[in-house]
Amino acid sequence: MATTNSTPADRRKYWLYFFVFFVIFMLMLVFMNQWFWVSMPFMLTFLVMALGYM
């Protein structure tokens, strides 16, 4: 299995994406609460990537 190391610039980018999708998640939770789950996979994927576990 090949593993890749993310650079600090990549991790900053992933944190930015996580926060953008977190804001989208919160807005959807408030205004369209039946559809909030649509943004969850993106938000959680970028959180895992920002933490360096993927």
C-alpha positions as CSV (number, residue, x, y, z in Angstrom):
1,M,0.0,0.0,0.0
2,A,1.3,3.4,-0.9
3,T,0.9,6.2,1.6
4,T,1.0,9.8,0.9
5,N,2.0,12.6,3.2
6,S,0.0,15.8,2.9
7,T,2.0,19.0,3.0
8,P,1.0,21.8,5.4
9,A,-0.4,23.8,2.5
10,D,-2.7,20.9,1.6
11,R,-3.8,20.6,5.2
12,R,-4.6,24.3,5.3
13,K,-6.6,23.9,2.2
14,Y,-8.5,21.0,3.7
15,W,-9.2,23.0,6.9
16,L,-10.6,25.8,4.7
17,Y,-12.8,23.3,2.8
18,F,-14.0,21.8,6.1
19,F,-15.0,25.2,7.5
20,V,-16.8,26.1,4.3
21,F,-18.8,22.9,4.3
22,F,-19.4,23.3,8.1
23,V,-21.0,26.7,7.4
24,I,-23.1,25.2,4.6
25,F,-24.0,22.3,7.0
26,M,-25.2,24.8,9.6
27,L,-27.2,26.9,7.2
28,M,-28.9,23.8,5.8
29,L,-29.6,22.6,9.3
30,V,-31.3,25.9,10.1
31,F,-33.1,26.6,6.9
32,M,-33.5,23.2,5.2
33,N,-33.3,20.8,8.1
34,Q,-34.6,17.8,6.1
35,W,-31.6,18.1,3.7
36,F,-28.8,18.9,6.1
37,W,-27.4,15.4,5.7
38,V,-26.4,16.1,2.1
39,S,-23.5,18.3,3.2
40,M,-22.3,15.9,5.9
41,P,-20.1,13.5,3.8
42,F,-18.1,16.5,2.4
43,M,-17.7,18.1,5.8
44,L,-16.6,14.9,7.5
45,T,-14.3,13.9,4.6
46,F,-12.4,17.2,4.7
47,L,-12.2,17.0,8.5
48,V,-10.5,13.6,8.3
49,M,-8.2,14.9,5.5
50,A,-7.3,18.0,7.5
51,L,-6.5,15.9,10.6
52,G,-4.2,13.8,8.4
53,Y,-5.9,10.4,8.9
54,M,-6.6,9.9,5.1
